[in-house]
Amino acid sequence: MILEVANLTIISGQEDEFEKAFRLASKIISRMNGYIRHELQRCIEHDNQYVLLVWWQTLADHEIGFRQSLEYQEWKKLLHHFYDPFPTVLHYQGVKDE
């Protein structure tokens, strides 16, 4: 399992519109192959800061299956104009206990 982590900075004053658009975008991502679940968390100290966590079965499910899909074009149209700056996205995997 892979965890995608995106730190999102939203243009100040557009937080409510972003959250409405994100609810629509959630329906898109949740239908993708390899999608497990996601969470959007809003920062307490800075209203325009969010973190998006998305769990995928594989890295390819996100990088190829989602990002190279027609559905991603709709995701971009709904959300990308809210970001300033554009977010950095990193991927993580669990560390095994031995």
Buried (B, 14 or more C-beta within 10 A) or exposed (E): EBBBBBEBBBEEEBBEEBBEBBEEBBEBBEEBEBBEEBEBEBEEEEEBBBBBBBBBBEBBBBBEBBBEBEBBEBBEEBBEEBBEEEBEBEEEEEEEEE
